[in-house]
Amino acid sequence: MRRIFEAKNKLAFIDDTLQEPTPKEGDDKPELQSWEIVNFIICSWILKVIEPKRRTSATFVKNVGLMWDKLKKCYAVANAPKIHQLKVSLVERK
């Protein structure tokens, strides 16, 4: 997924190098609105590809950087039997 975000020039949203803008009083907030739109688009991309049981907890996270961190913790746990099962299923498909 990182490659996809990098290819679409959106990696800064998930690695928190692009923070949510804080508008000053009196601003019409176009920068914040643009940031929110892209943030929600990226959130929807992520929600489409993760496991349904993970979707329920990730759906309520409004910031893609926080969502990414939360999912990274879930998926970073090594599960040797699951990895083997996935590798076998990939070989069987060829």
C-alpha positions in Angstrom: 0.0 0.0 0.0 2.9 2.4 0.7 3.9 2.0 -3.0 0.4 3.0 -4.1 0.4 6.1 -1.8 3.9 7.0 -3.1 2.8 6.6 -6.7 -0.2 8.9 -6.1 1.9 11.4 -4.2 0.0 10.8 -1.0 2.6 9.2 1.2 2.9 12.3 3.3 -0.6 11.7 4.7 0.2 8.3 6.2 3.7 9.0 7.5 2.5 12.3 9.1 4.9 14.6 7.3 1.8 16.5 6.1 -0.2 17.5 9.2 -3.8 18.6 9.2 -3.8 22.4 8.7 -5.0 24.6 11.5 -6.9 27.6 10.0 -6.5 31.0 11.5 -9.5 32.9 12.6 -11.2 34.6 9.7 -9.8 32.2 7.1 -12.2 30.7 4.7 -10.5 27.3 5.3 -9.9 26.1 1.7 -6.6 24.5 2.7 -8.3 22.6 5.5 -11.2 21.5 3.2 -8.8 20.2 0.6 -6.8 18.3 3.2 -9.9 16.8 4.6 -11.1 15.7 1.2 -7.9 13.9 0.4 -7.7 12.5 3.9 -11.1 10.9 3.5 -10.3 9.6 0.0 -7.2 7.8 1.4 -9.2 6.5 4.3 -11.7 5.0 1.9 -8.9 3.4 -0.2 -7.6 1.7 2.9 -11.0 0.6 4.2 -11.7 -1.1 0.8 -8.7 -3.4 1.0 -8.4 -4.4 4.7 -10.1 -7.4 6.3 -13.8 -6.8 7.2 -13.1 -7.5 10.9 -10.5 -4.7 10.9 -12.8 -2.3 9.1 -15.1 -1.9 12.0 -12.4 -0.4 14.3 -10.7 1.6 11.6 -13.9 3.2 10.3 -14.2 5.5 13.3 -10.7 6.9 12.9 -10.9 10.2 11.1 -7.2 10.9 10.4 -5.5 8.6 7.9 -2.2 8.9 9.7 -3.8 7.5 12.9 -5.6 4.9 11.0 -2.4 3.8 9.3 -0.6 3.6 12.7 -3.4 1.5 14.2 -3.5 -0.9 11.3 0.3 -1.1 11.2 0.2 -2.4 14.8 -2.4 -5.0 13.9 -0.7 -6.3 10.8 2.9 -6.0 12.1 2.5 -9.1 14.3 4.2 -12.0 12.7 2.0 -15.1 12.2 4.1 -17.9 10.8 1.2 -20.3 10.1 -0.8 -17.6 8.3 2.3 -16.5 6.2 2.8 -20.2 5.2 -0.9 -20.6 4.3 -0.8 -17.4 2.1 2.4 -18.6 0.4 0.9 -22.0 -0.4 -2.3 -20.4 -1.7 -0.3 -18.1 -4.0 1.7 -21.1 -5.4 -1.5 -23.1 -5.9 -3.0 -20.2 -8.0 -0.1 -20.3 -10.5 
